[in-house]
Amino acid sequence: MVVLILYILEQMDQKKIVQQRIDLLESEHRYNSLFDLNPEGVFVIGPDRNFIKANSSLEQITGYTFQELSRMPYTHLLKEDQIKTSLKNLERVMQGETVKHPLTIFHKDGHEVELEITSIPFSIKNTITAVIGIAKDMTALNEAQEFKQRAQTLASVGELAAGLAHEIRNPLTSINGFAQLFQTQYAKEETGHFIRIMLKETERINFIISQLMILARPHMIIKQQHDLTRVLHRSFEFLENQDTIQVDLPKTPVYYMCEENLMTQLFLNLCKNALEAIPATGKISVSLKEVNESITISITDHGPGIPEDLMPMLGQPFYTTKEGNPGLGLLICYQIVQHHEGKMTIESKEGFGTTVSLEFPMHVTNERRKLYEASII
């Protein structure tokens, strides 16, 4: 009887051990699935700031393989001005606090990636030994929000422009007509000097109204297939100093569904801005490439560059650093790009020049189409 009882107890213990192993394997499987298959970047960092583990999503976000990440402290990915704050957050997590914060890192190829990081303390037997981090790529979301905000700005300015242009142009026509009449009568007198100033200023006002009218135009644009290399060359014809432009364009046509006149104006505005930024002996470069189902056009000048504190102001209505400029040129460029479901980015560093990049998708994504349609309602 005693032997039988011991045998039964032993079998029960064996059954418990087997069940515990099954539970452990299931738990490990769930952990691996949560870690490895998570669409967001998941990683583990030790107190020495090095990566202990990272999933494939983090590899895509950073551009580095786990083998490369494991050989560097995570601070290697950060912008210099964010390292101090990030180390303080790491210290807080190692003390048992969960911290959620924004972070900007450098991708392996050099571009910036905006992340939202959630850092959680990882403890074994009540001792915190590492930090588990979840990195959410906010770049696309931030771009979408910026796109929507800019679309709303364009819509507001367009409504204002439509009213102003009509109300101002009518009396301006009368003023200009009478000024021309007086000019014929007082051309040789001292009064003629002031009349010429009046005419010049009314001409400037008329130019500003013309810019406003572009913003106020109806959003129905008739698009057709056009060769963008030819459209670029057409825009160069309106520039006085064409010899200062260095081009890197494909020898074969690059077709895109667009409104030719608007695209010509877009390229013309950007090239004029670049030419105004360089010295008399300087050069600007214009390139067009087809990369990953996208058409990318870059216009680069080697002028003085734009101070970092002024970068957020670019494209704002009526903001300009040029005397006599209404500050609508870049805003119009953004509007034209938006109407063609594209994206315009400006990169500049003081003392090193400026590059404006235009990206037009061969096939418009559903998200970008929805944003565009929402912007014109």
TORLO-387353 format. One line per field, with one value per residue: residue number from 1; residue in one letter; x, y, z of N, C-alpha, C in turn. Coordinates in steps of 0.2 Angstrom, whole numbers, plus 5000, padded with zeros to 4 digits. Example, Ala and Ser with C-alpha at 12.3 -4.5 7.8 and 13.67 -1.06 7.14 Angstrom:
resi = 1,2
resn = A,S
n_X = 5066,5064
n_Y = 4972,4989
n_Z = 5039,5035
ca_X = 5062,5068
ca_Y = 4978,4995
ca_Z = 5039,5036
c_X = 5066,5064
c_Y = 4984,5000
c_Z = 5039,5039
***
This chain:
resi = 1,2,3,4,5,6,7,8,9,10,11,12,13,14,15,16,17,18,19,20,21,22,23,24,25,26,27,28,29,30,31,32,33,34,35,36,37,38,39,40,41,42,43,44,45,46,47,48,49,50,51,52,53,54,55,56,57,58,59,60,61,62,63,64,65,66,67,68,69,70,71,72,73,74,75,76,77,78,79,80,81,82,83,84,85,86,87,88,89,90,91,92,93,94,95,96,97,98,99,100,101,102,103,104,105,106,107,108,109,110,111,112,113,114,115,116,117,118,119,120,121,122,123,124,125,126,127,128,129,130,131,132,133,134,135,136,137,138,139,140,141,142,143,144,145,146,147,148,149,150,151,152,153,154,155,156,157,158,159,160,161,162,163,164,165,166,167,168,169,170,171,172,173,174,175,176,177,178,179,180,181,182,183,184,185,186,187,188,189,190,191,192,193,194,195,196,197,198,199,200,201,202,203,204,205,206,207,208,209,210,211,212,213,214,215,216,217,218,219,220,221,222,223,224,225,226,227,228,229,230,231,232,233,234,235,236,237,238,239,240,241,242,243,244,245,246,247,248,249,250,251,252,253,254,255,256,257,258,259,260,261,262,263,264,265,266,267,268,269,270,271,272,273,274,275,276,277,278,279,280,281,282,283,284,285,286,287,288,289,290,291,292,293,294,295,296,297,298,299,300,301,302,303,304,305,306,307,308,309,310,311,312,313,314,315,316,317,318,319,320,321,322,323,324,325,326,327,328,329,330,331,332,333,334,335,336,337,338,339,340,341,342,343,344,345,346,347,348,349,350,351,352,353,354,355,356,357,358,359,360,361,362,363,364,365,366,367,368,369,370,371,372,373,374,375,376,377
resn = M,V,V,L,I,L,Y,I,L,E,Q,M,D,Q,K,K,I,V,Q,Q,R,I,D,L,L,E,S,E,H,R,Y,N,S,L,F,D,L,N,P,E,G,V,F,V,I,G,P,D,R,N,F,I,K,A,N,S,S,L,E,Q,I,T,G,Y,T,F,Q,E,L,S,R,M,P,Y,T,H,L,L,K,E,D,Q,I,K,T,S,L,K,N,L,E,R,V,M,Q,G,E,T,V,K,H,P,L,T,I,F,H,K,D,G,H,E,V,E,L,E,I,T,S,I,P,F,S,I,K,N,T,I,T,A,V,I,G,I,A,K,D,M,T,A,L,N,E,A,Q,E,F,K,Q,R,A,Q,T,L,A,S,V,G,E,L,A,A,G,L,A,H,E,I,R,N,P,L,T,S,I,N,G,F,A,Q,L,F,Q,T,Q,Y,A,K,E,E,T,G,H,F,I,R,I,M,L,K,E,T,E,R,I,N,F,I,I,S,Q,L,M,I,L,A,R,P,H,M,I,I,K,Q,Q,H,D,L,T,R,V,L,H,R,S,F,E,F,L,E,N,Q,D,T,I,Q,V,D,L,P,K,T,P,V,Y,Y,M,C,E,E,N,L,M,T,Q,L,F,L,N,L,C,K,N,A,L,E,A,I,P,A,T,G,K,I,S,V,S,L,K,E,V,N,E,S,I,T,I,S,I,T,D,H,G,P,G,I,P,E,D,L,M,P,M,L,G,Q,P,F,Y,T,T,K,E,G,N,P,G,L,G,L,L,I,C,Y,Q,I,V,Q,H,H,E,G,K,M,T,I,E,S,K,E,G,F,G,T,T,V,S,L,E,F,P,M,H,V,T,N,E,R,R,K,L,Y,E,A,S,I,I
n_X = 5004,5010,5020,5012,5005,5016,5021,5010,5010,5022,5020,5010,5018,5027,5018,5014,5027,5028,5017,5021,5032,5026,5018,5028,5034,5024,5022,5035,5034,5023,5030,5040,5033,5027,5038,5046,5037,5031,5025,5030,5045,5055,5065,5079,5089,5104,5111,5123,5121,5121,5113,5104,5095,5085,5071,5066,5058,5064,5076,5073,5068,5080,5089,5100,5107,5104,5116,5125,5119,5121,5134,5136,5134,5117,5116,5123,5115,5108,5103,5115,5111,5101,5106,5109,5097,5091,5099,5096,5082,5084,5090,5080,5071,5079,5077,5065,5054,5042,5044,5038,5042,5047,5059,5072,5081,5096,5095,5103,5107,5108,5097,5084,5074,5059,5053,5042,5045,5043,5048,5052,5055,5064,5064,5072,5069,5065,5075,5080,5087,5088,5082,5067,5061,5050,5048,5040,5037,5035,5036,5029,5016,5018,5021,5009,5001,5007,5005,4991,4989,4995,4988,4975,4979,4982,4970,4963,4970,4968,4954,4953,4961,4954,4943,4950,4958,4948,4942,4952,4958,4949,4948,4961,4964,4957,4965,4978,4975,4972,4984,4992,4986,4989,5003,5006,5003,5011,5024,5037,5039,5042,5033,5030,5040,5035,5023,5028,5033,5021,5015,5024,5023,5009,5010,5018,5008,4999,5006,5006,4993,4991,4998,4990,4979,4982,4983,4969,4963,4951,4951,4950,4960,4966,4974,4987,4997,5014,5031,5042,5056,5056,5047,5054,5065,5058,5054,5067,5069,5063,5072,5085,5098,5103,5115,5120,5115,5117,5113,5106,5099,5088,5090,5080,5062,5052,5038,5023,5007,5001,4998,5003,5007,5006,5016,5027,5028,5030,5044,5050,5049,5056,5069,5072,5072,5083,5094,5094,5100,5113,5130,5136,5145,5141,5134,5119,5112,5102,5092,5085,5077,5072,5066,5062,5048,5045,5046,5060,5065,5078,5084,5097,5107,5122,5122,5121,5114,5101,5096,5094,5084,5075,5069,5057,5048,5047,5037,5026,5012,5015,5027,5044,5061,5066,5067,5053,5047,5032,5031,5024,5028,5034,5023,5014,5021,5021,5007,5005,5013,5005,4993,4997,4998,5011,5026,5036,5051,5063,5080,5093,5108,5116,5128,5131,5123,5107,5095,5081,5069,5058,5046,5037,5024,5023,5012,4999,4997,4984,4982,4988,4980,4968,4971,4974,4961,4953,4959,4954,4940
n_Y = 4994,5006,5008,5009,5021,5030,5028,5033,5047,5050,5050,5060,5071,5070,5073,5086,5092,5091,5098,5111,5113,5113,5125,5134,5134,5138,5151,5156,5156,5165,5176,5177,5179,5191,5199,5197,5197,5209,5224,5236,5243,5234,5232,5228,5235,5236,5241,5246,5253,5247,5237,5223,5214,5215,5217,5213,5223,5235,5234,5238,5251,5258,5254,5247,5230,5218,5213,5223,5233,5228,5230,5243,5257,5263,5277,5281,5282,5293,5311,5324,5334,5327,5317,5319,5321,5309,5300,5303,5299,5286,5283,5285,5275,5264,5265,5261,5267,5270,5277,5288,5295,5307,5305,5307,5299,5294,5287,5273,5277,5290,5299,5307,5300,5301,5296,5288,5283,5271,5266,5253,5246,5231,5218,5205,5194,5205,5214,5227,5224,5228,5237,5237,5243,5251,5256,5267,5272,5288,5296,5295,5298,5311,5318,5317,5324,5337,5339,5339,5351,5360,5360,5365,5378,5383,5382,5391,5403,5404,5406,5419,5426,5426,5434,5446,5449,5452,5463,5473,5474,5480,5495,5497,5496,5508,5518,5515,5518,5532,5537,5534,5542,5555,5555,5556,5570,5576,5572,5578,5586,5589,5583,5571,5562,5557,5552,5541,5533,5530,5522,5512,5506,5502,5493,5483,5480,5474,5463,5456,5453,5445,5434,5431,5427,5415,5407,5407,5400,5389,5372,5362,5353,5350,5336,5329,5317,5322,5325,5327,5331,5339,5349,5354,5360,5369,5378,5383,5392,5404,5410,5422,5420,5406,5399,5397,5385,5368,5353,5337,5326,5313,5305,5299,5301,5306,5303,5310,5312,5327,5345,5355,5369,5373,5365,5370,5383,5379,5374,5385,5395,5389,5387,5401,5405,5398,5403,5417,5415,5412,5418,5429,5422,5409,5392,5382,5366,5355,5340,5325,5310,5293,5283,5269,5268,5281,5298,5309,5325,5337,5352,5362,5374,5383,5393,5405,5397,5393,5400,5389,5392,5399,5390,5383,5393,5394,5394,5399,5410,5425,5427,5432,5435,5443,5459,5468,5457,5448,5436,5424,5415,5402,5397,5395,5386,5375,5372,5369,5357,5349,5348,5339,5328,5326,5328,5340,5344,5354,5356,5363,5371,5383,5392,5381,5380,5376,5363,5359,5347,5337,5325,5314,5302,5288,5280,5284,5283,5276,5282,5295,5300,5301,5311,5321,5323,5326,5338,5347,5348
n_Z = 5000,5004,4995,4983,4986,4986,4973,4966,4970,4965,4951,4950,4954,4943,4933,4936,4934,4920,4916,4920,4913,4900,4902,4904,4891,4883,4888,4885,4871,4869,4874,4865,4853,4855,4856,4845,4833,4834,4827,4830,4835,4847,4861,4871,4884,4892,4908,4905,4893,4881,4868,4872,4866,4851,4840,4823,4818,4824,4818,4805,4808,4812,4803,4805,4808,4821,4825,4823,4831,4843,4845,4849,4859,4863,4863,4852,4841,4843,4842,4846,4855,4862,4870,4884,4890,4887,4894,4907,4907,4906,4918,4927,4923,4927,4940,4943,4937,4924,4908,4896,4881,4868,4854,4844,4831,4822,4806,4798,4786,4787,4787,4798,4811,4818,4834,4846,4862,4874,4889,4900,4916,4918,4928,4939,4951,4960,4957,4947,4931,4918,4904,4895,4880,4869,4853,4844,4827,4823,4812,4799,4804,4809,4798,4791,4799,4798,4784,4784,4792,4784,4773,4778,4781,4768,4762,4770,4767,4754,4753,4759,4750,4739,4741,4745,4733,4723,4729,4730,4717,4708,4713,4712,4698,4693,4700,4694,4681,4681,4686,4675,4665,4671,4670,4657,4656,4665,4662,4661,4671,4689,4696,4689,4693,4705,4701,4693,4703,4709,4699,4699,4711,4711,4701,4708,4719,4711,4706,4718,4720,4710,4714,4725,4718,4712,4723,4726,4716,4709,4714,4705,4694,4678,4673,4664,4655,4656,4651,4663,4662,4651,4655,4665,4658,4651,4661,4664,4653,4656,4665,4667,4669,4664,4662,4674,4679,4683,4677,4680,4672,4666,4650,4644,4642,4657,4662,4670,4678,4677,4679,4667,4667,4680,4686,4679,4684,4697,4697,4692,4702,4712,4707,4704,4717,4722,4713,4717,4730,4728,4725,4712,4704,4707,4707,4703,4706,4697,4698,4692,4697,4696,4708,4718,4714,4714,4709,4710,4712,4714,4719,4722,4730,4733,4743,4756,4765,4777,4793,4807,4816,4808,4799,4803,4799,4785,4771,4777,4777,4769,4775,4773,4769,4760,4753,4747,4743,4743,4750,4747,4738,4741,4748,4738,4730,4739,4738,4725,4724,4733,4727,4717,4724,4730,4739,4748,4754,4763,4766,4775,4779,4789,4780,4771,4761,4753,4750,4740,4740,4729,4729,4720,4719,4709,4710,4719,4736,4746,4759,4757,4746,4753,4762,4754,4747,4758,4761,4751,4752
ca_X = 5000,5014,5023,5007,5004,5022,5020,5005,5013,5028,5017,5007,5024,5029,5013,5015,5033,5027,5013,5025,5036,5021,5016,5034,5035,5019,5024,5040,5031,5020,5034,5044,5029,5026,5044,5049,5032,5028,5026,5034,5052,5055,5072,5081,5095,5107,5113,5129,5118,5121,5108,5105,5091,5081,5067,5067,5055,5069,5081,5070,5068,5086,5093,5105,5106,5105,5123,5128,5117,5124,5141,5137,5129,5111,5117,5126,5110,5104,5106,5119,5107,5096,5109,5109,5090,5089,5102,5092,5076,5087,5092,5073,5068,5082,5075,5058,5049,5040,5044,5036,5045,5049,5066,5074,5087,5098,5095,5110,5108,5109,5091,5082,5068,5055,5051,5039,5048,5040,5054,5049,5060,5064,5067,5072,5069,5064,5081,5080,5093,5088,5076,5063,5059,5045,5049,5035,5039,5030,5038,5023,5011,5020,5021,5002,4998,5010,5002,4984,4989,4997,4982,4971,4982,4981,4962,4961,4973,4964,4947,4955,4964,4948,4940,4955,4960,4943,4940,4958,4960,4944,4950,4968,4963,4956,4971,4983,4973,4972,4991,4995,4984,4993,5010,5006,5003,5017,5030,5043,5039,5045,5027,5031,5044,5031,5019,5031,5033,5014,5014,5029,5020,5003,5012,5019,5002,4995,5009,5004,4986,4991,5000,4984,4974,4984,4980,4962,4960,4948,4955,4949,4966,4966,4981,4989,5004,5019,5038,5045,5062,5054,5044,5060,5069,5053,5055,5073,5069,5061,5077,5089,5105,5103,5122,5122,5111,5120,5107,5107,5092,5088,5090,5073,5057,5050,5031,5019,5001,5001,4996,5010,5008,5008,5023,5032,5028,5034,5051,5053,5049,5061,5075,5073,5075,5090,5098,5094,5103,5120,5134,5136,5149,5139,5130,5114,5111,5095,5093,5078,5078,5066,5069,5057,5041,5044,5050,5063,5068,5081,5086,5102,5111,5128,5122,5123,5110,5095,5097,5090,5078,5070,5067,5050,5044,5047,5031,5021,5009,5017,5034,5049,5067,5068,5064,5049,5044,5026,5031,5019,5031,5035,5017,5011,5025,5018,5000,5006,5015,5000,4988,4999,4999,5018,5029,5041,5055,5068,5085,5098,5113,5119,5135,5132,5118,5100,5092,5074,5067,5051,5045,5030,5023,5021,5006,4997,4994,4977,4983,4990,4974,4963,4973,4973,4954,4951,4961,4950,4933
ca_Y = 5000,5012,5008,5011,5028,5033,5028,5038,5053,5052,5051,5066,5076,5070,5076,5093,5095,5091,5104,5117,5114,5115,5132,5138,5134,5142,5158,5158,5157,5171,5182,5178,5182,5198,5203,5196,5199,5215,5228,5241,5241,5232,5231,5227,5239,5235,5247,5249,5257,5242,5233,5215,5211,5219,5213,5215,5230,5240,5234,5242,5258,5260,5252,5242,5223,5217,5212,5230,5237,5225,5232,5250,5260,5266,5284,5282,5283,5299,5318,5326,5338,5323,5312,5321,5320,5302,5296,5305,5295,5279,5282,5285,5268,5259,5266,5258,5271,5269,5283,5288,5302,5307,5304,5308,5295,5294,5280,5271,5280,5297,5303,5307,5296,5303,5290,5289,5278,5269,5263,5249,5243,5224,5216,5198,5194,5212,5218,5229,5223,5230,5241,5235,5248,5250,5262,5268,5277,5294,5300,5296,5302,5318,5320,5317,5330,5343,5339,5342,5358,5365,5360,5369,5384,5384,5383,5398,5409,5404,5410,5426,5429,5427,5441,5452,5450,5455,5470,5477,5475,5485,5501,5498,5498,5515,5522,5515,5522,5539,5538,5534,5549,5561,5554,5559,5577,5579,5568,5582,5590,5585,5578,5565,5557,5554,5548,5535,5529,5527,5517,5506,5503,5499,5487,5478,5478,5470,5457,5452,5451,5439,5428,5429,5424,5408,5403,5407,5397,5383,5366,5357,5354,5345,5333,5325,5314,5326,5323,5332,5334,5344,5354,5358,5364,5375,5383,5386,5397,5410,5412,5426,5417,5399,5396,5395,5379,5362,5348,5330,5324,5307,5306,5297,5305,5304,5305,5310,5315,5334,5351,5357,5376,5374,5362,5375,5388,5377,5373,5391,5398,5386,5389,5408,5406,5396,5408,5423,5414,5411,5424,5430,5417,5403,5388,5378,5360,5352,5333,5321,5303,5288,5279,5266,5270,5288,5303,5314,5331,5340,5359,5363,5380,5383,5400,5405,5393,5396,5398,5384,5395,5402,5384,5382,5399,5393,5392,5402,5415,5432,5427,5433,5439,5447,5466,5469,5451,5447,5430,5419,5410,5395,5394,5393,5379,5369,5371,5365,5350,5346,5347,5334,5322,5325,5330,5345,5345,5359,5355,5368,5372,5389,5391,5376,5380,5373,5358,5358,5340,5336,5318,5313,5295,5285,5277,5288,5279,5278,5287,5302,5302,5303,5317,5326,5324,5330,5345,5351,5348
ca_Z = 5000,5005,4988,4979,4987,4984,4965,4964,4972,4960,4945,4951,4953,4936,4929,4937,4931,4913,4915,4921,4907,4895,4903,4902,4884,4880,4890,4881,4865,4869,4874,4858,4848,4857,4855,4838,4828,4836,4822,4833,4838,4854,4862,4878,4885,4899,4912,4901,4887,4875,4866,4873,4861,4847,4835,4817,4817,4826,4813,4800,4810,4813,4797,4808,4810,4828,4827,4823,4836,4849,4846,4850,4864,4860,4862,4845,4837,4845,4841,4851,4860,4866,4874,4891,4892,4886,4899,4913,4907,4907,4925,4930,4922,4931,4947,4943,4934,4917,4905,4889,4879,4861,4853,4837,4830,4815,4803,4796,4779,4788,4789,4805,4812,4825,4838,4853,4866,4880,4892,4905,4919,4918,4935,4940,4959,4963,4955,4940,4928,4911,4902,4889,4876,4863,4849,4838,4822,4822,4806,4795,4807,4810,4791,4789,4803,4795,4778,4785,4794,4779,4768,4781,4780,4761,4761,4773,4764,4747,4754,4761,4744,4734,4743,4744,4726,4720,4732,4729,4710,4705,4714,4709,4691,4693,4702,4689,4675,4682,4686,4668,4662,4674,4668,4650,4656,4669,4662,4661,4678,4695,4698,4685,4696,4710,4697,4691,4709,4710,4694,4701,4717,4709,4698,4714,4722,4706,4706,4724,4719,4705,4718,4729,4714,4711,4729,4726,4710,4710,4715,4699,4690,4673,4673,4658,4655,4653,4652,4668,4660,4646,4659,4668,4653,4649,4666,4663,4648,4659,4669,4664,4669,4663,4662,4681,4681,4681,4677,4679,4670,4662,4643,4642,4645,4663,4662,4676,4677,4681,4676,4665,4668,4687,4687,4676,4689,4703,4696,4691,4708,4716,4704,4706,4724,4722,4710,4722,4736,4727,4722,4705,4701,4709,4702,4707,4702,4697,4696,4692,4697,4697,4714,4722,4712,4715,4705,4715,4709,4719,4717,4727,4729,4738,4745,4764,4769,4781,4800,4810,4819,4803,4795,4804,4796,4778,4768,4781,4773,4770,4778,4769,4771,4754,4753,4741,4741,4747,4755,4745,4733,4744,4750,4731,4729,4743,4736,4719,4726,4737,4722,4713,4729,4731,4746,4747,4760,4763,4770,4774,4785,4788,4778,4767,4756,4754,4745,4740,4737,4728,4728,4717,4719,4703,4712,4725,4741,4749,4764,4754,4743,4758,4765,4748,4746,4764,4761,4746,4753
c_X = 5004,5018,5018,5006,5010,5023,5016,5007,5018,5025,5013,5013,5026,5024,5013,5021,5032,5022,5016,5029,5032,5020,5022,5035,5030,5020,5030,5038,5028,5024,5038,5039,5028,5032,5046,5044,5029,5030,5030,5041,5052,5063,5073,5088,5098,5109,5120,5127,5119,5115,5109,5100,5087,5077,5068,5064,5060,5074,5079,5070,5074,5091,5099,5103,5107,5112,5127,5126,5120,5131,5142,5132,5123,5112,5120,5121,5107,5108,5110,5116,5102,5099,5108,5102,5088,5093,5099,5085,5078,5088,5085,5070,5072,5081,5068,5053,5048,5040,5042,5038,5047,5056,5067,5081,5089,5098,5102,5112,5109,5102,5088,5075,5065,5052,5047,5042,5045,5045,5051,5054,5059,5068,5067,5073,5069,5071,5080,5087,5094,5082,5073,5060,5055,5046,5044,5037,5034,5031,5032,5018,5012,5019,5014,4999,5000,5006,4995,4984,4991,4991,4976,4973,4981,4974,4960,4964,4970,4957,4948,4957,4959,4945,4944,4956,4954,4942,4946,4959,4955,4947,4957,4968,4962,4962,4977,4981,4974,4980,4994,4993,4988,5000,5011,5006,5008,5023,5037,5044,5041,5039,5028,5035,5040,5026,5022,5032,5027,5013,5018,5025,5013,5005,5014,5013,4999,4999,5007,4997,4986,4993,4994,4979,4976,4982,4973,4959,4956,4952,4955,4955,4965,4973,4981,4996,5009,5026,5041,5052,5061,5051,5049,5064,5064,5054,5061,5073,5066,5066,5082,5096,5105,5109,5124,5119,5115,5114,5110,5100,5093,5087,5083,5068,5054,5043,5027,5013,5001,4998,5002,5012,5010,5014,5028,5033,5032,5041,5054,5054,5055,5068,5077,5075,5082,5095,5099,5099,5111,5123,5134,5139,5147,5135,5124,5114,5104,5095,5086,5080,5072,5069,5063,5050,5040,5049,5053,5066,5071,5084,5091,5106,5116,5128,5124,5119,5105,5096,5092,5083,5073,5067,5059,5045,5043,5040,5025,5018,5012,5024,5039,5055,5070,5064,5060,5046,5038,5026,5026,5022,5031,5028,5013,5015,5022,5011,5001,5008,5009,4994,4990,5001,5007,5020,5035,5045,5061,5074,5091,5102,5116,5127,5136,5127,5111,5098,5084,5072,5060,5051,5037,5029,5021,5014,5004,4994,4987,4977,4984,4984,4969,4965,4972,4965,4951,4953,4957,4943,4931
c_Y = 5006,5013,5011,5019,5032,5034,5033,5045,5055,5053,5058,5072,5076,5074,5084,5096,5096,5097,5110,5118,5116,5123,5136,5139,5139,5150,5161,5160,5163,5177,5183,5181,5189,5202,5202,5198,5205,5220,5235,5239,5240,5230,5231,5231,5237,5241,5250,5252,5253,5238,5225,5211,5216,5215,5216,5222,5236,5240,5238,5249,5261,5259,5248,5235,5223,5216,5219,5234,5234,5227,5240,5252,5263,5273,5286,5284,5290,5306,5320,5329,5334,5318,5313,5319,5312,5298,5297,5300,5288,5278,5282,5278,5263,5260,5264,5262,5270,5276,5283,5295,5301,5307,5304,5304,5296,5287,5279,5275,5288,5301,5302,5303,5298,5297,5292,5282,5277,5264,5260,5246,5235,5221,5208,5198,5201,5216,5220,5228,5226,5235,5239,5242,5247,5256,5262,5274,5282,5298,5301,5299,5309,5321,5321,5323,5336,5344,5342,5349,5362,5365,5365,5377,5387,5386,5390,5404,5409,5408,5417,5429,5430,5433,5447,5454,5454,5463,5475,5479,5480,5492,5502,5499,5505,5519,5521,5518,5529,5541,5539,5540,5555,5561,5557,5567,5580,5575,5572,5586,5586,5581,5571,5560,5554,5550,5541,5530,5526,5521,5510,5502,5499,5493,5481,5476,5473,5463,5453,5450,5445,5433,5426,5425,5417,5404,5402,5403,5391,5377,5361,5358,5348,5342,5329,5322,5320,5324,5329,5334,5339,5350,5358,5362,5370,5380,5386,5392,5404,5413,5416,5422,5409,5396,5394,5388,5373,5357,5341,5326,5317,5309,5303,5301,5302,5307,5305,5314,5322,5339,5355,5364,5377,5371,5366,5380,5386,5376,5380,5395,5395,5387,5396,5409,5404,5400,5414,5422,5413,5418,5424,5425,5410,5399,5385,5372,5357,5345,5330,5314,5299,5283,5276,5268,5277,5292,5308,5319,5335,5347,5361,5369,5379,5390,5400,5401,5397,5395,5393,5387,5398,5396,5383,5387,5398,5391,5395,5408,5422,5433,5427,5436,5443,5454,5466,5463,5450,5441,5425,5414,5403,5392,5391,5386,5374,5367,5367,5358,5346,5344,5341,5328,5321,5328,5335,5345,5350,5357,5360,5369,5378,5388,5386,5375,5376,5368,5358,5351,5339,5328,5317,5305,5293,5283,5280,5283,5281,5283,5294,5304,5304,5310,5323,5328,5328,5337,5350,5351,5355
c_Z = 5000,4998,4983,4979,4985,4976,4963,4964,4967,4953,4945,4950,4946,4931,4930,4934,4923,4912,4915,4915,4901,4895,4902,4895,4881,4882,4886,4874,4864,4869,4868,4853,4849,4855,4847,4832,4829,4830,4824,4835,4845,4855,4869,4879,4892,4902,4909,4895,4881,4874,4868,4868,4857,4842,4828,4815,4819,4821,4807,4802,4810,4806,4799,4809,4818,4830,4827,4829,4843,4851,4847,4855,4860,4859,4855,4840,4838,4843,4847,4857,4864,4870,4881,4893,4892,4892,4906,4913,4908,4915,4929,4929,4926,4938,4948,4940,4926,4914,4898,4886,4871,4860,4846,4836,4823,4812,4800,4790,4781,4790,4796,4805,4818,4828,4844,4857,4872,4883,4899,4909,4919,4924,4935,4948,4962,4962,4948,4936,4921,4910,4895,4886,4870,4859,4843,4834,4821,4816,4801,4797,4808,4803,4789,4793,4800,4788,4779,4787,4788,4774,4771,4780,4773,4760,4764,4769,4757,4748,4755,4754,4739,4735,4742,4737,4722,4722,4730,4721,4707,4707,4711,4702,4689,4694,4697,4683,4675,4682,4679,4664,4665,4671,4661,4651,4660,4668,4663,4667,4683,4697,4695,4689,4701,4707,4695,4697,4710,4706,4696,4706,4716,4705,4703,4717,4717,4705,4713,4723,4714,4709,4722,4724,4712,4717,4729,4721,4713,4710,4709,4694,4684,4672,4667,4659,4652,4655,4657,4666,4655,4650,4663,4664,4651,4654,4666,4658,4651,4664,4665,4663,4669,4663,4669,4684,4679,4682,4676,4678,4666,4655,4640,4645,4652,4664,4669,4675,4681,4676,4674,4667,4676,4689,4685,4681,4695,4702,4695,4697,4712,4713,4705,4713,4725,4719,4714,4728,4735,4724,4715,4701,4703,4705,4707,4703,4703,4694,4696,4692,4698,4702,4717,4720,4713,4710,4710,4711,4715,4716,4723,4725,4735,4741,4753,4768,4774,4788,4803,4813,4814,4799,4797,4800,4788,4776,4772,4777,4774,4774,4773,4772,4766,4754,4746,4739,4746,4751,4753,4740,4735,4746,4743,4729,4732,4740,4729,4720,4729,4732,4717,4718,4730,4738,4744,4754,4758,4768,4769,4780,4784,4786,4772,4762,4758,4748,4746,4737,4735,4726,4726,4716,4712,4704,4718,4730,4744,4754,4762,4750,4747,4761,4760,4747,4752,4764,4756,4747,4756
***
